Amino acid sequence: MSLRFFKRKKIAKGITLNMSKSGPSLSFGPRGAKFTIGKRGKRLSLGVPGTGLFYSKKLK
């Protein structure tokens, strides 16, 4: 069994600070469409809220 840590804090409307074991990141955008910048790079995530379906792509 592994131990996971994840905490999400809303900074302003559409801006979220994410804290995890691998480090902090910032997410921008409305529910269902997020652009995230973190230690591991940039990521774009698109989804259909409430369904669990989403697409995520690492950007260069």
PDB file of N, CA, C and O in Angstrom:
ATOM      1  N   MET A   1       0.846  -1.163   0.000  1.00  0.00           N
ATOM      2  CA  MET A   1       0.000   0.000   0.000  1.00  0.00           C
ATOM      3  C   MET A   1       0.902   1.240   0.000  1.00  0.00           C
ATOM      4  O   MET A   1       1.910   1.280   0.705  1.00  0.00           O
ATOM      5  N   SER A   2       0.534   2.246  -0.792  1.00  0.00           N
ATOM      6  CA  SER A   2       1.318   3.473  -0.840  1.00  0.00           C
ATOM      7  C   SER A   2       0.550   4.624  -0.188  1.00  0.00           C
ATOM      8  O   SER A   2      -0.679   4.612  -0.115  1.00  0.00           O
ATOM      9  N   LEU A   3       1.294   5.599   0.274  1.00  0.00           N
ATOM     10  CA  LEU A   3       0.716   6.763   0.918  1.00  0.00           C
ATOM     11  C   LEU A   3       0.706   7.911  -0.082  1.00  0.00           C
ATOM     12  O   LEU A   3       1.736   8.202  -0.691  1.00  0.00           O
ATOM     13  N   ARG A   4      -0.426   8.565  -0.263  1.00  0.00           N
ATOM     14  CA  ARG A   4      -0.552   9.687  -1.176  1.00  0.00           C
ATOM     15  C   ARG A   4      -0.940  10.936  -0.411  1.00  0.00           C
ATOM     16  O   ARG A   4      -1.642  10.875   0.598  1.00  0.00           O
ATOM     17  N   PHE A   5      -0.466  12.084  -0.915  1.00  0.00           N
ATOM     18  CA  PHE A   5      -0.825  13.367  -0.324  1.00  0.00           C
ATOM     19  C   PHE A   5      -1.232  14.305  -1.447  1.00  0.00           C
ATOM     20  O   PHE A   5      -0.510  14.439  -2.435  1.00  0.00           O
ATOM     21  N   PHE A   6      -2.388  14.961  -1.305  1.00  0.00           N
ATOM     22  CA  PHE A   6      -2.840  15.930  -2.289  1.00  0.00           C
ATOM     23  C   PHE A   6      -3.780  16.911  -1.603  1.00  0.00           C
ATOM     24  O   PHE A   6      -4.717  16.504  -0.915  1.00  0.00           O
ATOM     25  N   LYS A   7      -3.530  18.194  -1.789  1.00  0.00           N
ATOM     26  CA  LYS A   7      -4.369  19.239  -1.212  1.00  0.00           C
ATOM     27  C   LYS A   7      -4.581  20.311  -2.268  1.00  0.00           C
ATOM     28  O   LYS A   7      -3.640  20.707  -2.955  1.00  0.00           O
ATOM     29  N   ARG A   8      -5.803  20.777  -2.396  1.00  0.00           N
ATOM     30  CA  ARG A   8      -6.158  21.781  -3.395  1.00  0.00           C
ATOM     31  C   ARG A   8      -6.744  22.991  -2.676  1.00  0.00           C
ATOM     32  O   ARG A   8      -7.629  22.849  -1.833  1.00  0.00           O
ATOM     33  N   LYS A   9      -6.246  24.192  -3.012  1.00  0.00           N
ATOM     34  CA  LYS A   9      -6.712  25.426  -2.389  1.00  0.00           C
ATOM     35  C   LYS A   9      -7.078  26.434  -3.471  1.00  0.00           C
ATOM     36  O   LYS A   9      -6.251  26.773  -4.317  1.00  0.00           O
ATOM     37  N   LYS A  10      -8.323  26.913  -3.442  1.00  0.00           N
ATOM     38  CA  LYS A  10      -8.789  27.893  -4.406  1.00  0.00           C
ATOM     39  C   LYS A  10      -8.223  29.263  -4.038  1.00  0.00           C
ATOM     40  O   LYS A  10      -8.443  29.737  -2.923  1.00  0.00           O
ATOM     41  N   ILE A  11      -7.499  29.904  -4.953  1.00  0.00           N
ATOM     42  CA  ILE A  11      -6.900  31.213  -4.712  1.00  0.00           C
ATOM     43  C   ILE A  11      -7.856  32.312  -5.156  1.00  0.00           C
ATOM     44  O   ILE A  11      -8.083  33.274  -4.422  1.00  0.00           O
ATOM     45  N   ALA A  12      -8.412  32.173  -6.345  1.00  0.00           N
ATOM     46  CA  ALA A  12      -9.375  33.114  -6.911  1.00  0.00           C
ATOM     47  C   ALA A  12     -10.245  32.321  -7.883  1.00  0.00           C
ATOM     48  O   ALA A  12      -9.996  31.140  -8.125  1.00  0.00           O
ATOM     49  N   LYS A  13     -11.246  32.961  -8.428  1.00  0.00           N
ATOM     50  CA  LYS A  13     -12.112  32.269  -9.377  1.00  0.00           C
ATOM     51  C   LYS A  13     -11.297  31.799 -10.584  1.00  0.00           C
ATOM     52  O   LYS A  13     -10.718  32.612 -11.305  1.00  0.00           O
ATOM     53  N   GLY A  14     -11.257  30.498 -10.796  1.00  0.00           N
ATOM     54  CA  GLY A  14     -10.529  29.922 -11.918  1.00  0.00           C
ATOM     55  C   GLY A  14      -9.053  29.678 -11.681  1.00  0.00           C
ATOM     56  O   GLY A  14      -8.360  29.233 -12.595  1.00  0.00           O
ATOM     57  N   ILE A  15      -8.538  29.957 -10.468  1.00  0.00           N
ATOM     58  CA  ILE A  15      -7.122  29.732 -10.151  1.00  0.00           C
ATOM     59  C   ILE A  15      -7.021  28.866  -8.901  1.00  0.00           C
ATOM     60  O   ILE A  15      -7.591  29.190  -7.859  1.00  0.00           O
ATOM     61  N   THR A  16      -6.290  27.763  -9.019  1.00  0.00           N
ATOM     62  CA  THR A  16      -6.172  26.810  -7.931  1.00  0.00           C
ATOM     63  C   THR A  16      -4.707  26.485  -7.650  1.00  0.00           C
ATOM     64  O   THR A  16      -3.931  26.265  -8.580  1.00  0.00           O
ATOM     65  N   LEU A  17      -4.327  26.453  -6.376  1.00  0.00           N
ATOM     66  CA  LEU A  17      -3.007  26.012  -5.957  1.00  0.00           C
ATOM     67  C   LEU A  17      -3.136  24.554  -5.538  1.00  0.00           C
ATOM     68  O   LEU A  17      -3.936  24.222  -4.663  1.00  0.00           O
ATOM     69  N   ASN A  18      -2.351  23.693  -6.160  1.00  0.00           N
ATOM     70  CA  ASN A  18      -2.370  22.264  -5.867  1.00  0.00           C
ATOM     71  C   ASN A  18      -1.083  21.890  -5.146  1.00  0.00           C
ATOM     72  O   ASN A  18       0.008  22.225  -5.607  1.00  0.00           O
ATOM     73  N   MET A  19      -1.204  21.204  -4.026  1.00  0.00           N
ATOM     74  CA  MET A  19      -0.038  20.757  -3.269  1.00  0.00           C
ATOM     75  C   MET A  19      -0.045  19.235  -3.232  1.00  0.00           C
ATOM     76  O   MET A  19      -1.053  18.620  -2.884  1.00  0.00           O
ATOM     77  N   SER A  20       1.086  18.631  -3.593  1.00  0.00           N
ATOM     78  CA  SER A  20       1.195  17.185  -3.533  1.00  0.00           C
ATOM     79  C   SER A  20       2.600  16.801  -3.097  1.00  0.00           C
ATOM     80  O   SER A  20       3.458  17.663  -2.908  1.00  0.00           O
ATOM     81  N   LYS A  21       2.825  15.529  -2.942  1.00  0.00           N
ATOM     82  CA  LYS A  21       4.118  15.029  -2.518  1.00  0.00           C
ATOM     83  C   LYS A  21       5.213  15.408  -3.527  1.00  0.00           C
ATOM     84  O   LYS A  21       6.367  15.598  -3.143  1.00  0.00           O
ATOM     85  N   SER A  22       4.859  15.516  -4.798  1.00  0.00           N
ATOM     86  CA  SER A  22       5.848  15.832  -5.828  1.00  0.00           C
ATOM     87  C   SER A  22       6.091  17.331  -5.983  1.00  0.00           C
ATOM     88  O   SER A  22       6.974  17.726  -6.745  1.00  0.00           O
ATOM     89  N   GLY A  23       5.333  18.176  -5.283  1.00  0.00           N
ATOM     90  CA  GLY A  23       5.549  19.618  -5.323  1.00  0.00           C
ATOM     91  C   GLY A  23       4.300  20.391  -5.666  1.00  0.00           C
ATOM     92  O   GLY A  23       3.270  19.802  -5.995  1.00  0.00           O
ATOM     93  N   PRO A  24       4.381  21.734  -5.592  1.00  0.00           N
ATOM     94  CA  PRO A  24       3.215  22.585  -5.875  1.00  0.00           C
ATOM     95  C   PRO A  24       3.005  22.803  -7.375  1.00  0.00           C
ATOM     96  O   PRO A  24       3.929  22.656  -8.174  1.00  0.00           O
ATOM     97  N   SER A  25       1.771  23.157  -7.738  1.00  0.00           N
ATOM     98  CA  SER A  25       1.447  23.533  -9.110  1.00  0.00           C
ATOM     99  C   SER A  25       0.276  24.502  -9.081  1.00  0.00           C
ATOM    100  O   SER A  25      -0.463  24.571  -8.099  1.00  0.00           O
ATOM    101  N   LEU A  26       0.114  25.247 -10.162  1.00  0.00           N
ATOM    102  CA  LEU A  26      -0.994  26.189 -10.310  1.00  0.00           C
ATOM    103  C   LEU A  26      -1.852  25.757 -11.479  1.00  0.00           C
ATOM    104  O   LEU A  26      -1.334  25.399 -12.537  1.00  0.00           O
ATOM    105  N   SER A  27      -3.177  25.790 -11.292  1.00  0.00           N
ATOM    106  CA  SER A  27      -4.122  25.458 -12.359  1.00  0.00           C
ATOM    107  C   SER A  27      -4.978  26.680 -12.664  1.00  0.00           C
ATOM    108  O   SER A  27      -5.431  27.384 -11.761  1.00  0.00           O
ATOM    109  N   PHE A  28      -5.189  26.916 -13.956  1.00  0.00           N
ATOM    110  CA  PHE A  28      -5.990  28.041 -14.422  1.00  0.00           C
ATOM    111  C   PHE A  28      -7.107  27.527 -15.308  1.00  0.00           C
ATOM    112  O   PHE A  28      -6.893  26.615 -16.106  1.00  0.00           O
ATOM    113  N   GLY A  29      -8.304  28.100 -15.178  1.00  0.00           N
ATOM    114  CA  GLY A  29      -9.403  27.761 -16.067  1.00  0.00           C
ATOM    115  C   GLY A  29     -10.636  27.299 -15.334  1.00  0.00           C
ATOM    116  O   GLY A  29     -10.596  26.992 -14.142  1.00  0.00           O
ATOM    117  N   PRO A  30     -11.747  27.252 -16.072  1.00  0.00           N
ATOM    118  CA  PRO A  30     -13.019  26.823 -15.483  1.00  0.00           C
ATOM    119  C   PRO A  30     -13.082  25.308 -15.324  1.00  0.00           C
ATOM    120  O   PRO A  30     -12.210  24.580 -15.799  1.00  0.00           O
ATOM    121  N   ARG A  31     -14.110  24.860 -14.661  1.00  0.00           N
ATOM    122  CA  ARG A  31     -14.335  23.426 -14.475  1.00  0.00           C
ATOM    123  C   ARG A  31     -14.465  22.759 -15.848  1.00  0.00           C
ATOM    124  O   ARG A  31     -15.251  23.197 -16.688  1.00  0.00           O
ATOM    125  N   GLY A  32     -13.695  21.707 -16.061  1.00  0.00           N
ATOM    126  CA  GLY A  32     -13.754  20.989 -17.326  1.00  0.00           C
ATOM    127  C   GLY A  32     -12.665  21.372 -18.312  1.00  0.00           C
ATOM    128  O   GLY A  32     -12.475  20.675 -19.309  1.00  0.00           O
ATOM    129  N   ALA A  33     -11.939  22.466 -18.063  1.00  0.00           N
ATOM    130  CA  ALA A  33     -10.842  22.890 -18.945  1.00  0.00           C
ATOM    131  C   ALA A  33      -9.773  23.560 -18.092  1.00  0.00           C
ATOM    132  O   ALA A  33      -9.968  24.678 -17.617  1.00  0.00           O
ATOM    133  N   LYS A  34      -8.655  22.889 -17.899  1.00  0.00           N
ATOM    134  CA  LYS A  34      -7.598  23.407 -17.024  1.00  0.00           C
ATOM    135  C   LYS A  34      -6.257  23.447 -17.734  1.00  0.00           C
ATOM    136  O   LYS A  34      -5.924  22.564 -18.525  1.00  0.00           O
ATOM    137  N   PHE A  35      -5.493  24.494 -17.435  1.00  0.00           N
ATOM    138  CA  PHE A  35      -4.107  24.612 -17.854  1.00  0.00           C
ATOM    139  C   PHE A  35      -3.294  24.613 -16.567  1.00  0.00           C
ATOM    140  O   PHE A  35      -3.511  25.463 -15.703  1.00  0.00           O
ATOM    141  N   THR A  36      -2.361  23.673 -16.425  1.00  0.00           N
ATOM    142  CA  THR A  36      -1.610  23.511 -15.191  1.00  0.00           C
ATOM    143  C   THR A  36      -0.121  23.706 -15.433  1.00  0.00           C
ATOM    144  O   THR A  36       0.440  23.184 -16.397  1.00  0.00           O
ATOM    145  N   ILE A  37       0.511  24.469 -14.541  1.00  0.00           N
ATOM    146  CA  ILE A  37       1.954  24.691 -14.585  1.00  0.00           C
ATOM    147  C   ILE A  37       2.529  24.180 -13.269  1.00  0.00           C
ATOM    148  O   ILE A  37       2.099  24.586 -12.190  1.00  0.00           O
ATOM    149  N   GLY A  38       3.506  23.284 -13.376  1.00  0.00           N
ATOM    150  CA  GLY A  38       4.114  22.730 -12.172  1.00  0.00           C
ATOM    151  C   GLY A  38       5.554  22.340 -12.406  1.00  0.00           C
ATOM    152  O   GLY A  38       6.133  22.629 -13.452  1.00  0.00           O
ATOM    153  N   LYS A  39       6.112  21.689 -11.432  1.00  0.00           N
ATOM    154  CA  LYS A  39       7.501  21.246 -11.459  1.00  0.00           C
ATOM    155  C   LYS A  39       7.780  20.296 -12.627  1.00  0.00           C
ATOM    156  O   LYS A  39       8.882  20.280 -13.174  1.00  0.00           O
ATOM    157  N   ARG A  40       6.794  19.522 -12.995  1.00  0.00           N
ATOM    158  CA  ARG A  40       6.954  18.542 -14.072  1.00  0.00           C
ATOM    159  C   ARG A  40       6.631  19.092 -15.457  1.00  0.00           C
ATOM    160  O   ARG A  40       6.675  18.353 -16.441  1.00  0.00           O
ATOM    161  N   GLY A  41       6.307  20.377 -15.542  1.00  0.00           N
ATOM    162  CA  GLY A  41       6.029  20.995 -16.838  1.00  0.00           C
ATOM    163  C   GLY A  41       4.614  21.534 -16.927  1.00  0.00           C
ATOM    164  O   GLY A  41       3.947  21.762 -15.918  1.00  0.00           O
ATOM    165  N   LYS A  42       4.166  21.735 -18.178  1.00  0.00           N
ATOM    166  CA  LYS A  42       2.843  22.297 -18.446  1.00  0.00           C
ATOM    167  C   LYS A  42       1.914  21.203 -18.958  1.00  0.00           C
ATOM    168  O   LYS A  42       2.337  20.299 -19.678  1.00  0.00           O
ATOM    169  N   ARG A  43       0.634  21.298 -18.574  1.00  0.00           N
ATOM    170  CA  ARG A  43      -0.348  20.273 -18.950  1.00  0.00           C
ATOM    171  C   ARG A  43      -1.689  20.925 -19.254  1.00  0.00           C
ATOM    172  O   ARG A  43      -2.100  21.864 -18.572  1.00  0.00           O
ATOM    173  N   LEU A  44      -2.360  20.429 -20.270  1.00  0.00           N
ATOM    174  CA  LEU A  44      -3.701  20.867 -20.637  1.00  0.00           C
ATOM    175  C   LEU A  44      -4.653  19.704 -20.398  1.00  0.00           C
ATOM    176  O   LEU A  44      -4.409  18.593 -20.869  1.00  0.00           O
ATOM    177  N   SER A  45      -5.742  19.954 -19.664  1.00  0.00           N
ATOM    178  CA  SER A  45      -6.730  18.917 -19.360  1.00  0.00           C
ATOM    179  C   SER A  45      -8.123  19.399 -19.750  1.00  0.00           C
ATOM    180  O   SER A  45      -8.550  20.486 -19.361  1.00  0.00           O
ATOM    181  N   LEU A  46      -8.815  18.581 -20.517  1.00  0.00           N
ATOM    182  CA  LEU A  46     -10.183  18.875 -20.931  1.00  0.00           C
ATOM    183  C   LEU A  46     -11.065  17.718 -20.515  1.00  0.00           C
ATOM    184  O   LEU A  46     -10.685  16.557 -20.670  1.00  0.00           O
ATOM    185  N   GLY A  47     -12.250  18.026 -19.984  1.00  0.00           N
ATOM    186  CA  GLY A  47     -13.129  16.963 -19.525  1.00  0.00           C
ATOM    187  C   GLY A  47     -14.584  17.347 -19.555  1.00  0.00           C
ATOM    188  O   GLY A  47     -14.944  18.501 -19.785  1.00  0.00           O
ATOM    189  N   VAL A  48     -15.409  16.354 -19.320  1.00  0.00           N
ATOM    190  CA  VAL A  48     -16.849  16.545 -19.226  1.00  0.00           C
ATOM    191  C   VAL A  48     -17.199  16.431 -17.740  1.00  0.00           C
ATOM    192  O   VAL A  48     -17.194  15.329 -17.190  1.00  0.00           O
ATOM    193  N   PRO A  49     -17.507  17.569 -17.076  1.00  0.00           N
ATOM    194  CA  PRO A  49     -17.762  17.550 -15.642  1.00  0.00           C
ATOM    195  C   PRO A  49     -18.864  16.559 -15.229  1.00  0.00           C
ATOM    196  O   PRO A  49     -19.913  16.463 -15.866  1.00  0.00           O
ATOM    197  N   GLY A  50     -18.588  15.836 -14.155  1.00  0.00           N
ATOM    198  CA  GLY A  50     -19.564  14.904 -13.613  1.00  0.00           C
ATOM    199  C   GLY A  50     -19.552  13.518 -14.229  1.00  0.00           C
ATOM    200  O   GLY A  50     -20.275  12.636 -13.768  1.00  0.00           O
ATOM    201  N   THR A  51     -18.733  13.303 -15.282  1.00  0.00           N
ATOM    202  CA  THR A  51     -18.719  12.003 -15.944  1.00  0.00           C
ATOM    203  C   THR A  51     -17.468  11.183 -15.655  1.00  0.00           C
ATOM    204  O   THR A  51     -17.486   9.959 -15.779  1.00  0.00           O
ATOM    205  N   GLY A  52     -16.378  11.852 -15.269  1.00  0.00           N
ATOM    206  CA  GLY A  52     -15.117  11.153 -15.071  1.00  0.00           C
ATOM    207  C   GLY A  52     -14.324  11.022 -16.364  1.00  0.00           C
ATOM    208  O   GLY A  52     -13.219  10.479 -16.346  1.00  0.00           O
ATOM    209  N   LEU A  53     -14.851  11.500 -17.477  1.00  0.00           N
ATOM    210  CA  LEU A  53     -14.157  11.442 -18.768  1.00  0.00           C
ATOM    211  C   LEU A  53     -13.321  12.694 -18.953  1.00  0.00           C
ATOM    212  O   LEU A  53     -13.814  13.811 -18.798  1.00  0.00           O
ATOM    213  N   PHE A  54     -12.043  12.498 -19.287  1.00  0.00           N
ATOM    214  CA  PHE A  54     -11.200  13.648 -19.530  1.00  0.00           C
ATOM    215  C   PHE A  54     -10.043  13.261 -20.437  1.00  0.00           C
ATOM    216  O   PHE A  54      -9.718  12.086 -20.607  1.00  0.00           O
ATOM    217  N   TYR A  55      -9.436  14.286 -21.012  1.00  0.00           N
ATOM    218  CA  TYR A  55      -8.267  14.130 -21.874  1.00  0.00           C
ATOM    219  C   TYR A  55      -7.187  15.042 -21.319  1.00  0.00           C
ATOM    220  O   TYR A  55      -7.460  16.199 -20.999  1.00  0.00           O
ATOM    221  N   SER A  56      -5.972  14.543 -21.199  1.00  0.00           N
ATOM    222  CA  SER A  56      -4.885  15.320 -20.648  1.00  0.00           C
ATOM    223  C   SER A  56      -3.663  15.162 -21.546  1.00  0.00           C
ATOM    224  O   SER A  56      -3.332  14.058 -21.977  1.00  0.00           O
ATOM    225  N   LYS A  57      -2.991  16.292 -21.823  1.00  0.00           N
ATOM    226  CA  LYS A  57      -1.834  16.264 -22.690  1.00  0.00           C
ATOM    227  C   LYS A  57      -0.741  17.137 -22.103  1.00  0.00           C
ATOM    228  O   LYS A  57      -0.991  18.267 -21.685  1.00  0.00           O
ATOM    229  N   LYS A  58       0.490  16.595 -22.073  1.00  0.00           N
ATOM    230  CA  LYS A  58       1.639  17.360 -21.615  1.00  0.00           C
ATOM    231  C   LYS A  58       2.095  18.258 -22.751  1.00  0.00           C
ATOM    232  O   LYS A  58       2.239  17.811 -23.889  1.00  0.00           O
ATOM    233  N   LEU A  59       2.320  19.521 -22.437  1.00  0.00           N
ATOM    234  CA  LEU A  59       2.734  20.495 -23.446  1.00  0.00           C
ATOM    235  C   LEU A  59       4.244  20.715 -23.353  1.00  0.00           C
ATOM    236  O   LEU A  59       4.846  20.502 -22.301  1.00  0.00           O
ATOM    237  N   LYS A  60       4.839  21.136 -24.444  1.00  0.00           N
ATOM    238  CA  LYS A  60       6.287  21.381 -24.488  1.00  0.00           C
ATOM    239  C   LYS A  60       6.618  22.737 -23.943  1.00  0.00           C
ATOM    240  O   LYS A  60       7.788  23.117 -23.901  1.00  0.00           O
TER     241      LYS A  60
END
